[in-house]
């Protein structure tokens, strides 16, 4: 995928601009509150992780993709470094009005392809069991569930899950 390519009316890019991380934060806060009843502490968690990402980005090994229509963010995903050999998939989200168009699958495929090209040996993600559509996307890309635990997060009892994908031997 080249920078700024489009698929129908949705445009995909990875050149972060002022306001992009704020839009990602807002979309996460609003959608997770509406769809899963998460409280404001979830938005704080996302803000903290986005701030950490923005201060340490290594463009050769980390990337943040955005899916958008004119003047509106409709999806996001990123890959970040956890160690020399291990990457992490973060911030996958597709606005409900744009789901079912293949946007999430394309974003996940882009992350896996980029991580492979950047020389990572594996990539993992942490998600919640309650996010069943996201889990289906991850499994379709070859990720396998490797751990699961119940926890109290963002005003709810949830099941935290970790998925891993081996990229190289």
VOVEX-727005 format. One line per field, with one value per atom (N, C-alpha, C): residue in one letter; x, y, z. Coordinates in nm, 2 decimals. Example, Ala and Ser with C-alpha at 12.3 -4.5 7.8 and 13.67 -1.06 7.14 Angstrom:
<sites>
resn: A,A,A,S,S,S
c1: 1.32,1.23,1.32,1.28,1.37,1.29
c2: -0.57,-0.45,-0.33,-0.22,-0.11,0.00
c3: 0.78,0.78,0.78,0.71,0.71,0.79
</sites>
This chain:
<sites>
resn: X,X,X,X,X,X,X,X,X,X,X,X,X,X,X,X,X,X,X,X,X,X,X,X,X,X,X,X,X,X,X,X,X,X,X,X,X,X,X,X,X,X,X,X,X,X,X,X,X,X,X,X,X,X,X,X,X,X,X,X,X,X,X,X,X,X,X,X,X,X,X,X,X,X,X,X,X,X,X,X,X,X,X,X,X,X,X,X,X,X,X,X,X,X,X,X,X,X,X,X,X,X,X,X,X,X,X,X,X,X,X,X,X,X,X,X,X,X,X,X,X,X,X,X,X,X,X,X,X,X,X,X,X,X,X,X,X,X,X,X,X,X,X,X,X,X,X,X,X,X,X,X,X,X,X,X,X,X,X,X,X,X,X,X,X,X,X,X,X,X,X,X,X,X,X,X,X,X,X,X,X,X,X,X,X,X,X,X,X,X,X,X,X,X,X,X,X,X,X,X,X,X,X,X,X,X,X,X,X,X,X,X,X,X,X,X,X,X,X,X,X,X,X,X,X,X,X,X,X,X,X,X,X,X,X,X,X,X,X,X,X,X,X,X,X,X,X,X,X,X,X,X,X,X,X,X,X,X,X,X,X,X,X,X,X,X,X,X,X,X,X,X,X,X,X,X,X,X,X,X,X,X,X,X,X,X,X,X,X,X,X,X,X,X,X,X,X,X,X,X,X,X,X,X,X,X,X,X,X,X,X,X,X,X,X,X,X,X,X,X,X,X,X,X,X,X,X,X,X,X,X,X,X,X,X,X,X,X,X,X,X,X,X,X,X,X,X,X,X,X,X,X,X,X,X,X,X,X,X,X,X,X,X,X,X,X,X,X,X,X,X,X,X,X,X,X,X,X,X,X,X,X,X,X,X,X,X,X,X,X,X,X,X,X,X,X,X,X,X,X,X,X,X,X,X,X,X,X,X,X,X,X,X,X,X,X,X,X,X,X,X,X,X,X,X,X,X,X,X,X,X,X,X,X,X,X,X,X,X,X,X,X,X,X,X,X,X,X,X,X,X,X,X,X,X,X,X,X,X,X,X,X,X,X,X,X,X,X,X,X,X,X,X,X,X,X,X,X,X,X,X,X,X,X,X,X,X,X,X,X,X,X,X,X,X,X,X,X,X,X,X,X,X,X,X,X,X
c1: 0.08,0.00,0.09,0.07,0.15,0.08,0.16,0.11,0.00,-0.12,-0.22,-0.31,-0.30,-0.38,-0.53,-0.62,-0.76,-0.82,-0.93,-1.01,-1.15,-1.21,-1.34,-1.33,-1.42,-1.42,-1.32,-1.27,-1.18,-1.04,-0.97,-0.83,-0.74,-0.63,-0.54,-0.41,-0.35,-0.22,-0.15,-0.02,0.06,0.15,0.13,0.20,0.12,0.16,0.09,0.10,-0.01,-0.02,-0.08,-0.06,-0.12,-0.27,-0.32,-0.46,-0.49,-0.40,-0.43,-0.44,-0.34,-0.35,-0.47,-0.50,-0.62,-0.75,-0.75,-0.87,-0.88,-0.76,-0.76,-0.81,-0.76,-0.80,-0.95,-1.00,-1.15,-1.23,-1.20,-1.27,-1.27,-1.16,-1.15,-1.24,-1.23,-1.31,-1.46,-1.50,-1.64,-1.70,-1.63,-1.68,-1.68,-1.57,-1.57,-1.66,-1.69,-1.80,-1.93,-1.96,-2.09,-2.11,-2.01,-2.03,-2.00,-1.92,-1.88,-1.90,-1.94,-1.97,-1.84,-1.73,-1.61,-1.62,-1.56,-1.57,-1.45,-1.44,-1.34,-1.20,-1.17,-1.04,-0.98,-1.07,-1.02,-0.95,-1.02,-0.96,-0.83,-0.82,-0.69,-0.58,-0.61,-0.52,-0.47,-0.57,-0.53,-0.44,-0.48,-0.40,-0.26,-0.24,-0.10,-0.02,-0.08,-0.01,0.02,-0.07,-0.05,0.07,0.07,0.17,0.31,0.32,0.44,0.49,0.40,0.43,0.48,0.42,0.46,0.59,0.64,0.77,0.89,0.86,0.97,0.97,0.89,0.87,1.00,1.02,1.13,1.06,1.07,0.99,1.03,1.15,1.19,1.13,1.08,1.03,0.89,0.84,0.71,0.63,0.50,0.41,0.27,0.20,0.06,-0.02,-0.11,-0.20,-0.33,-0.38,-0.51,-0.60,-0.73,-0.83,-0.92,-0.95,-1.03,-1.11,-1.21,-1.29,-1.27,-1.30,-1.27,-1.30,-1.20,-1.21,-1.26,-1.25,-1.31,-1.23,-1.17,-1.11,-1.21,-1.19,-1.28,-1.21,-1.08,-1.01,-0.86,-0.80,-0.66,-0.60,-0.47,-0.39,-0.24,-0.16,-0.02,0.06,0.19,0.28,0.39,0.43,0.53,0.63,0.75,0.86,0.85,0.86,0.86,1.00,1.07,1.21,1.27,1.40,1.46,1.38,1.33,1.27,1.12,1.06,0.91,0.84,0.74,0.65,0.52,0.45,0.31,0.22,0.10,-0.01,-0.09,-0.12,-0.19,-0.30,-0.40,-0.50,-0.58,-0.61,-0.70,-0.84,-0.90,-1.04,-1.10,-1.22,-1.29,-1.43,-1.46,-1.59,-1.70,-1.80,-1.91,-1.98,-1.99,-2.05,-1.97,-1.84,-1.76,-1.71,-1.77,-1.74,-1.80,-1.74,-1.80,-1.75,-1.65,-1.60,-1.46,-1.41,-1.27,-1.16,-1.20,-1.10,-1.02,-1.08,-1.01,-0.91,-0.96,-0.87,-0.75,-0.78,-0.67,-0.56,-0.61,-0.52,-0.44,-0.50,-0.43,-0.32,-0.36,-0.26,-0.14,-0.17,-0.06,0.04,-0.02,0.07,0.16,0.10,0.18,0.28,0.25,0.34,0.46,0.42,0.53,0.62,0.56,0.64,0.74,0.69,0.78,0.89,0.86,0.96,1.06,1.02,1.10,1.19,1.18,1.27,1.23,1.10,1.06,1.04,1.07,1.05,0.90,0.84,0.70,0.63,0.50,0.42,0.30,0.27,0.16,0.07,-0.05,-0.15,-0.22,-0.27,-0.36,-0.49,-0.59,-0.73,-0.82,-0.95,-1.05,-1.14,-1.17,-1.25,-1.39,-1.43,-1.56,-1.56,-1.44,-1.42,-1.42,-1.53,-1.53,-1.50,-1.54,-1.51,-1.36,-1.30,-1.15,-1.08,-1.12,-1.05,-1.06,-1.18,-1.19,-1.09,-1.07,-0.98,-0.84,-0.80,-0.67,-0.65,-0.74,-0.73,-0.72,-0.79,-0.79,-0.65,-0.58,-0.44,-0.33,-0.38,-0.28,-0.25,-0.30,-0.27,-0.33,-0.27,-0.32,-0.33,-0.45,-0.47,-0.37,-0.29,-0.19,-0.21,-0.29,-0.32,-0.45,-0.51,-0.64,-0.65,-0.70,-0.72,-0.84,-0.91,-1.02,-0.96,-1.01,-0.96,-1.07,-1.05,-1.14,-1.07,-1.13,-1.07,-1.18,-1.15,-1.24,-1.39,-1.40,-1.53,-1.61,-1.54,-1.61,-1.52,-1.58,-1.51,-1.50,-1.37,-1.35,-1.25,-1.23,-1.14,-1.03,-0.91,-0.79,-0.74,-0.70,-0.65,-0.52,-0.43,-0.31,-0.31,-0.28,-0.26,-0.12,-0.06,0.07,0.08,0.17,0.19,0.34,0.39,0.54,0.56,0.65,0.68,0.80,0.90,1.02,1.07,1.15,1.21,1.34
c2: -0.12,0.00,0.12,0.21,0.33,0.44,0.53,0.64,0.71,0.73,0.81,0.73,0.60,0.53,0.52,0.50,0.49,0.37,0.33,0.21,0.26,0.29,0.35,0.49,0.52,0.65,0.66,0.55,0.55,0.56,0.65,0.68,0.62,0.56,0.50,0.58,0.62,0.68,0.66,0.69,0.67,0.79,0.90,1.02,1.09,1.08,1.14,1.29,1.36,1.50,1.56,1.68,1.74,1.71,1.67,1.63,1.49,1.41,1.27,1.19,1.20,1.12,1.16,1.29,1.33,1.27,1.26,1.20,1.05,0.98,0.84,0.83,0.91,0.91,0.93,1.03,1.06,0.95,0.89,0.78,0.66,0.63,0.52,0.54,0.66,0.70,0.69,0.75,0.75,0.61,0.54,0.41,0.30,0.30,0.20,0.23,0.35,0.39,0.34,0.37,0.34,0.19,0.12,-0.02,-0.11,-0.08,-0.17,-0.11,0.01,0.07,0.11,0.13,0.17,0.31,0.33,0.47,0.55,0.67,0.77,0.72,0.63,0.58,0.51,0.45,0.39,0.50,0.61,0.72,0.76,0.77,0.81,0.70,0.58,0.47,0.49,0.51,0.52,0.65,0.76,0.88,0.86,0.78,0.75,0.67,0.57,0.49,0.56,0.65,0.73,0.83,0.89,0.98,0.92,0.80,0.72,0.69,0.65,0.62,0.74,0.85,0.97,1.02,0.99,1.05,0.96,0.83,0.74,0.67,0.72,0.65,0.63,0.51,0.47,0.44,0.53,0.52,0.39,0.34,0.22,0.10,0.10,-0.02,0.00,0.12,0.15,0.23,0.21,0.29,0.29,0.40,0.42,0.45,0.36,0.38,0.44,0.52,0.58,0.56,0.53,0.51,0.63,0.70,0.83,0.85,0.92,0.99,1.13,1.22,1.36,1.42,1.46,1.53,1.44,1.31,1.22,1.09,1.07,0.94,0.83,0.72,0.60,0.48,0.48,0.36,0.39,0.30,0.31,0.18,0.17,0.06,0.10,0.04,0.07,-0.06,-0.05,-0.15,-0.08,-0.13,-0.06,-0.17,-0.12,-0.21,-0.25,-0.37,-0.42,-0.47,-0.52,-0.56,-0.57,-0.60,-0.61,-0.71,-0.82,-0.93,-0.93,-0.85,-0.86,-0.72,-0.72,-0.61,-0.63,-0.52,-0.52,-0.45,-0.51,-0.44,-0.36,-0.23,-0.15,-0.07,-0.03,0.07,0.04,-0.09,-0.12,-0.08,-0.01,0.04,0.08,0.04,0.08,0.14,0.26,0.32,0.23,0.20,0.11,0.14,0.27,0.30,0.25,0.22,0.17,0.03,-0.04,-0.19,-0.27,-0.38,-0.47,-0.43,-0.34,-0.30,-0.35,-0.43,-0.49,-0.40,-0.29,-0.19,-0.26,-0.32,-0.38,-0.49,-0.57,-0.68,-0.62,-0.52,-0.46,-0.40,-0.33,-0.27,-0.38,-0.49,-0.60,-0.65,-0.68,-0.73,-0.63,-0.51,-0.41,-0.41,-0.43,-0.44,-0.56,-0.67,-0.80,-0.79,-0.74,-0.72,-0.63,-0.52,-0.42,-0.48,-0.55,-0.61,-0.71,-0.79,-0.89,-0.82,-0.71,-0.64,-0.56,-0.53,-0.46,-0.55,-0.68,-0.78,-0.84,-0.81,-0.87,-1.02,-1.10,-1.24,-1.28,-1.20,-1.22,-1.09,-1.10,-0.98,-1.03,-0.95,-0.99,-0.87,-0.90,-0.80,-0.84,-0.74,-0.77,-0.71,-0.78,-0.74,-0.79,-0.78,-0.83,-0.93,-1.04,-1.14,-1.09,-0.98,-0.92,-0.86,-0.83,-0.77,-0.89,-0.96,-1.08,-1.05,-0.94,-0.92,-0.89,-0.82,-0.80,-0.93,-1.02,-1.15,-1.23,-1.22,-1.30,-1.24,-1.11,-1.05,-1.11,-1.11,-1.15,-1.30,-1.38,-1.52,-1.54,-1.47,-1.48,-1.44,-1.36,-1.32,-1.42,-1.52,-1.62,-1.61,-1.51,-1.49,-1.61,-1.65,-1.75,-1.70,-1.74,-1.70,-1.77,-1.70,-1.76,-1.74,-1.65,-1.64,-1.56,-1.58,-1.52,-1.51,-1.39,-1.38,-1.27,-1.30,-1.20,-1.09,-0.97,-0.85,-0.74,-0.65,-0.53,-0.41,-0.37,-0.26,-0.17,-0.04,0.07,0.05,0.02,0.02,-0.11,-0.22,-0.34,-0.46,-0.58,-0.70,-0.75,-0.78,-0.82,-0.93,-0.99,-1.10,-1.05,-1.03,-0.98,-1.10,-1.08,-1.19,-1.14,-1.24,-1.21,-1.30,-1.25,-1.33,-1.30,-1.41,-1.41,-1.46,-1.41,-1.45,-1.46,-1.58,-1.60,-1.55,-1.46,-1.41,-1.47,-1.52,-1.58,-1.68,-1.77,-1.87,-1.83
c3: 0.00,0.00,0.00,-0.09,-0.10,-0.01,0.04,0.12,0.05,0.11,0.05,-0.05,-0.05,-0.15,-0.09,-0.18,-0.14,-0.19,-0.12,-0.15,-0.15,-0.26,-0.27,-0.21,-0.12,-0.06,0.06,0.11,0.23,0.18,0.24,0.21,0.32,0.29,0.39,0.38,0.49,0.50,0.62,0.63,0.75,0.78,0.71,0.75,0.86,0.98,1.09,1.08,1.11,1.10,1.23,1.26,1.38,1.39,1.50,1.52,1.50,1.43,1.41,1.54,1.62,1.75,1.83,1.83,1.91,1.85,1.72,1.65,1.69,1.69,1.73,1.87,1.96,2.10,2.11,2.05,2.06,2.00,1.89,1.83,1.93,1.98,2.08,2.20,2.26,2.38,2.35,2.24,2.22,2.18,2.09,2.05,2.16,2.24,2.34,2.46,2.48,2.58,2.53,2.40,2.34,2.33,2.27,2.24,2.36,2.45,2.56,2.70,2.71,2.84,2.92,2.85,2.92,2.97,3.09,3.14,3.09,3.15,3.10,3.13,3.22,3.24,3.12,3.03,2.91,2.82,2.81,2.73,2.78,2.91,2.97,2.94,2.94,2.91,2.76,2.67,2.53,2.51,2.58,2.57,2.62,2.73,2.78,2.68,2.62,2.53,2.40,2.35,2.23,2.25,2.37,2.40,2.41,2.46,2.47,2.32,2.24,2.10,2.03,2.04,1.97,2.01,2.13,2.17,2.14,2.09,2.07,1.93,1.84,1.71,1.63,1.58,1.50,1.36,1.27,1.14,1.06,1.08,1.01,1.06,1.19,1.25,1.31,1.31,1.37,1.27,1.27,1.18,1.23,1.20,1.24,1.11,1.08,0.97,1.01,0.92,0.94,0.82,0.85,0.74,0.76,0.65,0.66,0.54,0.56,0.45,0.47,0.37,0.39,0.53,0.59,0.72,0.84,0.82,0.93,0.94,1.06,1.08,1.10,1.03,1.04,1.08,1.09,1.14,1.17,1.25,1.28,1.32,1.31,1.36,1.36,1.44,1.45,1.48,1.45,1.49,1.57,1.69,1.77,1.81,1.84,1.88,2.03,2.06,2.20,2.24,2.14,2.15,2.01,2.00,1.86,1.78,1.84,1.76,1.77,1.86,1.88,1.86,1.78,1.76,1.83,1.85,1.90,1.81,1.78,1.71,1.81,1.78,1.87,1.80,1.87,1.83,1.71,1.69,1.58,1.62,1.52,1.54,1.41,1.38,1.26,1.31,1.27,1.30,1.26,1.34,1.30,1.17,1.13,1.00,0.88,0.91,0.80,0.81,0.90,0.92,0.81,0.78,0.68,0.54,0.53,0.40,0.38,0.47,0.46,0.51,0.58,0.63,0.74,0.83,0.94,0.90,0.81,0.75,0.68,0.60,0.53,0.62,0.73,0.83,0.90,0.93,1.00,0.90,0.78,0.68,0.66,0.66,0.64,0.76,0.88,1.00,0.99,0.96,0.95,0.84,0.72,0.62,0.65,0.72,0.76,0.86,0.96,1.07,1.01,0.92,0.85,0.78,0.71,0.63,0.72,0.84,0.94,1.02,0.99,1.05,1.19,1.23,1.35,1.34,1.44,1.44,1.48,1.56,1.60,1.63,1.63,1.66,1.75,1.85,1.94,1.96,2.01,2.05,2.17,2.24,2.36,2.32,2.35,2.32,2.43,2.41,2.51,2.44,2.51,2.46,2.41,2.47,2.43,2.29,2.24,2.10,2.00,1.98,1.90,1.75,1.70,1.55,1.53,1.63,1.62,1.63,1.72,1.74,1.61,1.54,1.41,1.31,1.30,1.21,1.24,1.37,1.41,1.38,1.41,1.37,1.22,1.14,1.00,0.94,1.02,0.98,1.03,1.10,1.15,1.30,1.37,1.51,1.59,1.70,1.78,1.92,1.99,2.13,2.21,2.30,2.38,2.53,2.57,2.71,2.73,2.85,2.88,3.03,3.08,3.22,3.24,3.35,3.39,3.46,3.44,3.51,3.52,3.60,3.62,3.55,3.44,3.36,3.32,3.32,3.27,3.31,3.44,3.50,3.47,3.42,3.39,3.42,3.44,3.45,3.31,3.26,3.13,3.12,3.00,2.99,2.89,2.94,2.87,2.79,2.66,2.58,2.51,2.49,2.41,2.29,2.18,2.05,2.00,1.95,1.90,1.75,1.68,1.54,1.52,1.48,1.45,1.31,1.29,1.15,1.09,1.17,1.11,1.21,1.17,1.26,1.31
</sites>
